[in-house]
């Protein structure tokens, strides 16, 4: 952020003592604009109409009083470099600030690689699905539509009925820095200054990206549940809840035969009789 400096005796200066309010307003606002955009006191010819109500009168007074001079393409502040920081001064100060911050970050954490004004960080927001997050163990039958549902003794980690949608943690809801997103004014600036509009644009960009990832995750979960429901509807062996008696149905008529052959093979390899029960370890 750069500053437009106004002397404390400006109000009583002979050049502006009896100037109109519009003239003083244009001089002050145009100076603030030039300091922010690092134009070294240059004011484009189409800018004054945006900064005051009577630009023709204000421009005429500024030129007549020696505060501005007419140049090609606009106007120039009188003796700008004598009282205001130049573009070269501001850029040198910003570069010095960046080097100091880089040294401070390196001293605090040498393993962190920093690019730009903030340490590099991943923009990927991990969306923790209800199936992947720890839940209370339920003693009821597992949910046949849940990707984690199983039939191990009718016990499984199932989700609460009201927690079917993704619930990212509060830390995931925080907008992340995106240095490539800028406001319209600094969109093509290779070295933009600190700007509140740029910060708002980055926050809006990150919020939109976060909402897109949440919507994609919800659509993925909805598709998974739809596939489970179609499998239940197309299966002739289970009920409408996806169960064959007290066991979760696998919708495969040959599953039990394969399981029986597998048990017989294990018994043969281990030397067990079909009625023997293996001893617990």
DORODREN-193735 format. One record per residue (C-alpha): residue in one letter; residue number from 1; x, y, z. Coordinates in Angstrom, 2 decimals, padded with zeros to 5 digits. Example, Ala and Ser with C-alpha at 12.3 -4.5 7.8 and 13.67 -1.06 7.14 Angstrom:
2
SITE zafi tike       X       Y       Z
SITE    A    1  012.30 -004.50  007.80
SITE    S    2  013.67 -001.06  007.14
END
This chain:
281
SITE zafi tike       X       Y       Z
SITE    X    1  000.00  000.00  000.00
SITE    X    2  001.38  003.42 -000.99
SITE    X    3  000.31  006.78  000.43
SITE    X    4 -000.58  010.17 -001.05
SITE    X    5  000.98  012.78  001.22
SITE    X    6 -000.78  016.08  001.93
SITE    X    7  001.07  018.78  003.86
SITE    X    8 -000.62  020.08  007.01
SITE    X    9 -000.41  023.62  005.57
SITE    X   10 -002.16  022.68  002.35
SITE    X   11 -005.46  024.27  003.39
SITE    X   12 -003.77  027.69  003.80
SITE    X   13 -001.50  027.58  000.75
SITE    X   14 -001.90  030.58 -001.60
SITE    X   15 -002.61  028.27 -004.54
SITE    X   16 -005.60  026.61 -002.88
SITE    X   17 -006.79  029.04 -000.19
SITE    X   18 -009.65  030.40 -002.27
SITE    X   19 -010.03  027.44 -004.66
SITE    X   20 -013.44  025.84 -005.10
SITE    X   21 -014.33  022.67 -003.24
SITE    X   22 -014.56  020.76 -006.51
SITE    X   23 -010.99  021.77 -007.40
SITE    X   24 -009.62  020.65 -004.04
SITE    X   25 -011.60  017.38 -004.24
SITE    X   26 -010.26  016.59 -007.72
SITE    X   27 -006.67  017.34 -006.71
SITE    X   28 -006.91  015.13 -003.62
SITE    X   29 -008.73  012.20 -005.24
SITE    X   30 -006.55  012.23 -008.35
SITE    X   31 -003.45  012.29 -006.14
SITE    X   32 -004.71  009.28 -004.20
SITE    X   33 -005.42  007.43 -007.46
SITE    X   34 -001.95  008.22 -008.84
SITE    X   35 -000.25  007.04 -005.63
SITE    X   36 -002.16  003.77 -005.67
SITE    X   37 -001.48  003.04 -009.34
SITE    X   38  002.14  004.31 -009.27
SITE    X   39  001.76  006.73 -012.20
SITE    X   40  004.18  009.30 -010.69
SITE    X   41  001.63  012.11 -010.78
SITE    X   42  000.15  011.40 -014.23
SITE    X   43 -003.66  011.68 -014.47
SITE    X   44 -005.39  010.33 -017.63
SITE    X   45 -007.68  012.79 -019.41
SITE    X   46 -010.77  010.56 -018.86
SITE    X   47 -010.30  010.22 -015.09
SITE    X   48 -011.43  013.64 -013.69
SITE    X   49 -015.03  013.12 -014.82
SITE    X   50 -015.19  010.14 -012.41
SITE    X   51 -013.77  012.06 -009.45
SITE    X   52 -015.75  015.29 -009.20
SITE    X   53 -019.04  016.86 -010.26
SITE    X   54 -017.63  019.74 -012.35
SITE    X   55 -014.40  018.44 -013.91
SITE    X   56 -014.07  021.23 -016.50
SITE    X   57 -014.02  023.97 -013.86
SITE    X   58 -011.73  021.97 -011.56
SITE    X   59 -009.22  021.20 -014.32
SITE    X   60 -009.13  024.83 -015.45
SITE    X   61 -008.44  026.07 -011.92
SITE    X   62 -005.77  023.43 -011.25
SITE    X   63 -003.91  024.38 -014.44
SITE    X   64 -004.28  028.14 -013.85
SITE    X   65 -003.07  027.85 -010.23
SITE    X   66 -000.02  025.80 -011.21
SITE    X   67 -001.07  022.61 -009.44
SITE    X   68 -001.38  020.68 -012.68
SITE    X   69  000.16  020.96 -016.11
SITE    X   70 -001.29  019.67 -019.38
SITE    X   71  000.66  016.91 -021.09
SITE    X   72 -000.09  014.48 -023.87
SITE    X   73 -002.85  012.07 -022.82
SITE    X   74 -003.82  013.88 -019.61
SITE    X   75 -002.37  015.99 -016.82
SITE    X   76  000.66  015.98 -014.53
SITE    X   77  000.96  016.97 -010.86
SITE    X   78  003.37  019.82 -010.22
SITE    X   79  006.61  018.69 -008.50
SITE    X   80  005.25  015.22 -007.74
SITE    X   81  008.68  013.63 -007.18
SITE    X   82  009.65  016.35 -004.67
SITE    X   83  006.85  015.47 -002.25
SITE    X   84  005.53  011.99 -003.16
SITE    X   85  007.24  008.57 -003.36
SITE    X   86  008.01  007.52 -006.92
SITE    X   87  007.15  004.20 -008.53
SITE    X   88  010.79  003.11 -008.23
SITE    X   89  010.82  003.95 -004.51
SITE    X   90  007.63  001.98 -003.85
SITE    X   91  008.78 -001.06 -005.83
SITE    X   92  012.14 -001.06 -004.06
SITE    X   93  010.43 -000.91 -000.67
SITE    X   94  008.10 -003.80 -001.61
SITE    X   95  011.02 -005.90 -002.78
SITE    X   96  012.86 -005.20  000.47
SITE    X   97  009.76 -006.20  002.45
SITE    X   98  009.42 -009.47  000.49
SITE    X   99  013.07 -010.37  001.09
SITE    X  100  012.72 -009.69  004.81
SITE    X  101  009.57 -011.83  005.04
SITE    X  102  011.27 -014.66  003.12
SITE    X  103  014.20 -014.59  005.56
SITE    X  104  011.82 -014.62  008.54
SITE    X  105  009.88 -017.60  007.17
SITE    X  106  013.07 -019.49  006.41
SITE    X  107  014.34 -018.87  009.93
SITE    X  108  011.07 -020.10  011.47
SITE    X  109  010.67 -023.19  009.27
SITE    X  110  013.50 -024.01  006.85
SITE    X  111  011.55 -026.92  005.33
SITE    X  112  008.71 -024.69  004.07
SITE    X  113  009.08 -023.56  000.48
SITE    X  114  007.53 -020.13  000.06
SITE    X  115  006.41 -018.55 -003.22
SITE    X  116  004.95 -015.07 -003.37
SITE    X  117  003.80 -013.23 -000.27
SITE    X  118  002.45 -016.27  001.58
SITE    X  119  003.86 -019.75  002.21
SITE    X  120  002.85 -022.26 -000.43
SITE    X  121 -000.08 -024.38  000.56
SITE    X  122 -002.37 -026.91 -001.08
SITE    X  123 -005.70 -025.59 -002.24
SITE    X  124 -007.30 -029.03 -002.07
SITE    X  125 -009.94 -029.08  000.67
SITE    X  126 -010.32 -032.67  001.92
SITE    X  127 -013.98 -033.50  002.09
SITE    X  128 -014.47 -036.20  004.69
SITE    X  129 -017.43 -038.33  003.80
SITE    X  130 -019.71 -039.72  006.52
SITE    X  131 -018.56 -043.24  005.65
SITE    X  132 -014.88 -042.35  006.15
SITE    X  133 -015.30 -040.43  009.40
SITE    X  134 -015.42 -042.20  012.77
SITE    X  135 -018.95 -042.97  013.90
SITE    X  136 -020.59 -044.62  016.88
SITE    X  137 -020.77 -048.39  016.58
SITE    X  138 -024.34 -049.50  016.08
SITE    X  139 -025.62 -052.88  017.20
SITE    X  140 -028.42 -052.83  014.63
SITE    X  141 -028.31 -054.27  011.15
SITE    X  142 -025.92 -052.50  008.73
SITE    X  143 -027.29 -050.13  006.14
SITE    X  144 -027.39 -052.00  002.79
SITE    X  145 -026.99 -048.73  000.90
SITE    X  146 -023.83 -047.77  002.77
SITE    X  147 -020.53 -048.56  000.96
SITE    X  148 -019.16 -049.71  004.36
SITE    X  149 -022.13 -051.92  005.23
SITE    X  150 -021.42 -055.60  005.81
SITE    X  151 -022.97 -058.69  007.38
SITE    X  152 -020.43 -059.55  010.07
SITE    X  153 -022.80 -060.66  012.80
SITE    X  154 -025.17 -057.83  011.93
SITE    X  155 -022.73 -055.27  013.40
SITE    X  156 -021.23 -052.41  011.45
SITE    X  157 -020.32 -048.77  011.69
SITE    X  158 -023.33 -047.02  010.24
SITE    X  159 -024.20 -043.39  009.84
SITE    X  160 -026.81 -041.52  011.79
SITE    X  161 -029.94 -040.95  009.75
SITE    X  162 -029.55 -037.18  009.84
SITE    X  163 -025.88 -037.17  008.76
SITE    X  164 -026.07 -038.41  005.19
SITE    X  165 -024.50 -035.30  003.55
SITE    X  166 -020.79 -034.39  003.65
SITE    X  167 -019.86 -032.44  006.78
SITE    X  168 -016.43 -030.82  006.34
SITE    X  169 -014.67 -029.64  009.47
SITE    X  170 -014.65 -025.89  010.33
SITE    X  171 -011.02 -025.66  009.23
SITE    X  172 -012.01 -026.82  005.73
SITE    X  173 -014.53 -023.99  005.47
SITE    X  174 -011.82 -021.33  005.71
SITE    X  175 -010.93 -019.73  002.35
SITE    X  176 -007.43 -020.49  001.21
SITE    X  177 -005.03 -018.03 -000.40
SITE    X  178 -005.00 -018.01 -004.21
SITE    X  179 -002.36 -015.50 -005.35
SITE    X  180 -003.27 -015.78 -009.05
SITE    X  181 -006.79 -014.39 -008.52
SITE    X  182 -006.94 -010.58 -008.57
SITE    X  183 -009.39 -007.76 -009.01
SITE    X  184 -010.12 -006.22 -012.41
SITE    X  185 -007.76 -003.32 -011.83
SITE    X  186 -004.76 -005.57 -011.06
SITE    X  187 -005.70 -008.48 -013.31
SITE    X  188 -002.71 -007.97 -015.65
SITE    X  189 -000.30 -006.49 -013.10
SITE    X  190  002.83 -008.65 -012.68
SITE    X  191  003.55 -007.16 -009.26
SITE    X  192  000.23 -005.97 -007.78
SITE    X  193  000.16 -003.99 -004.53
SITE    X  194 -001.81 -005.03 -001.48
SITE    X  195 -005.44 -004.56 -002.42
SITE    X  196 -008.67 -005.20 -000.55
SITE    X  197 -010.54 -005.87 -003.81
SITE    X  198 -007.97 -008.56 -004.72
SITE    X  199 -008.44 -010.18 -001.31
SITE    X  200 -012.22 -010.24 -001.77
SITE    X  201 -011.80 -011.74 -005.25
SITE    X  202 -009.59 -014.50 -003.84
SITE    X  203 -012.08 -015.29 -001.07
SITE    X  204 -014.96 -015.45 -003.55
SITE    X  205 -012.93 -017.70 -005.86
SITE    X  206 -012.04 -020.10 -003.06
SITE    X  207 -015.61 -020.18 -001.74
SITE    X  208 -016.93 -021.04 -005.21
SITE    X  209 -014.31 -023.80 -005.62
SITE    X  210 -015.17 -025.20 -002.19
SITE    X  211 -018.90 -025.30 -003.00
SITE    X  212 -018.17 -027.08 -006.29
SITE    X  213 -016.19 -029.79 -004.47
SITE    X  214 -018.98 -030.22 -001.92
SITE    X  215 -021.57 -030.56 -004.70
SITE    X  216 -019.38 -033.09 -006.53
SITE    X  217 -018.97 -035.16 -003.37
SITE    X  218 -022.70 -035.12 -002.67
SITE    X  219 -023.41 -036.21 -006.24
SITE    X  220 -020.92 -039.07 -005.85
SITE    X  221 -022.60 -040.28 -002.67
SITE    X  222 -026.04 -040.01 -004.25
SITE    X  223 -024.86 -042.09 -007.22
SITE    X  224 -023.47 -044.75 -004.85
SITE    X  225 -026.76 -044.98 -002.97
SITE    X  226 -028.67 -045.19 -006.26
SITE    X  227 -026.47 -048.09 -007.42
SITE    X  228 -027.10 -049.93 -004.15
SITE    X  229 -030.85 -049.40 -004.47
SITE    X  230 -030.90 -050.67 -008.07
SITE    X  231 -028.99 -053.78 -007.03
SITE    X  232 -031.58 -054.50 -004.33
SITE    X  233 -034.50 -053.95 -006.72
SITE    X  234 -032.96 -056.28 -009.35
SITE    X  235 -032.15 -059.03 -006.82
SITE    X  236 -034.75 -061.82 -006.39
SITE    X  237 -033.16 -063.26 -003.23
SITE    X  238 -033.41 -060.38 -000.72
SITE    X  239 -036.14 -058.20  000.72
SITE    X  240 -036.65 -054.48  000.07
SITE    X  241 -034.01 -053.69  002.71
SITE    X  242 -031.33 -055.80  001.04
SITE    X  243 -031.38 -058.72  003.54
SITE    X  244 -031.68 -062.48  003.18
SITE    X  245 -033.05 -063.41  006.57
SITE    X  246 -030.65 -061.84  009.04
SITE    X  247 -027.68 -061.52  006.68
SITE    X  248 -026.87 -058.76  004.26
SITE    X  249 -027.44 -059.99  000.72
SITE    X  250 -024.60 -059.87 -001.81
SITE    X  251 -027.04 -060.17 -004.76
SITE    X  252 -025.02 -063.11 -006.09
SITE    X  253 -026.81 -066.50 -006.31
SITE    X  254 -023.46 -068.34 -006.39
SITE    X  255 -021.92 -066.56 -003.40
SITE    X  256 -022.91 -069.24 -000.86
SITE    X  257 -021.64 -072.07 -003.07
SITE    X  258 -018.27 -070.36 -003.46
SITE    X  259 -018.11 -069.71  000.29
SITE    X  260 -018.88 -073.39  001.00
SITE    X  261 -016.13 -074.56 -001.35
SITE    X  262 -013.74 -072.09  000.28
SITE    X  263 -014.52 -073.39  003.77
SITE    X  264 -014.05 -076.98  002.61
SITE    X  265 -010.65 -076.12  001.12
SITE    X  266 -009.55 -074.42  004.35
SITE    X  267 -010.66 -077.43  006.42
SITE    X  268 -008.74 -079.77  004.13
SITE    X  269 -005.56 -077.72  004.31
SITE    X  270 -005.77 -077.29  008.10
SITE    X  271 -006.73 -080.89  008.74
SITE    X  272 -010.03 -080.05  010.38
SITE    X  273 -013.20 -082.08  010.23
SITE    X  274 -016.24 -080.37  008.88
SITE    X  275 -017.78 -080.25  012.36
SITE    X  276 -014.67 -079.06  014.15
SITE    X  277 -014.43 -075.50  015.30
SITE    X  278 -011.03 -073.84  015.11
SITE    X  279 -009.62 -072.87  018.47
SITE    X  280 -009.35 -069.16  019.14
SITE    X  281 -005.82 -067.77  019.00
END
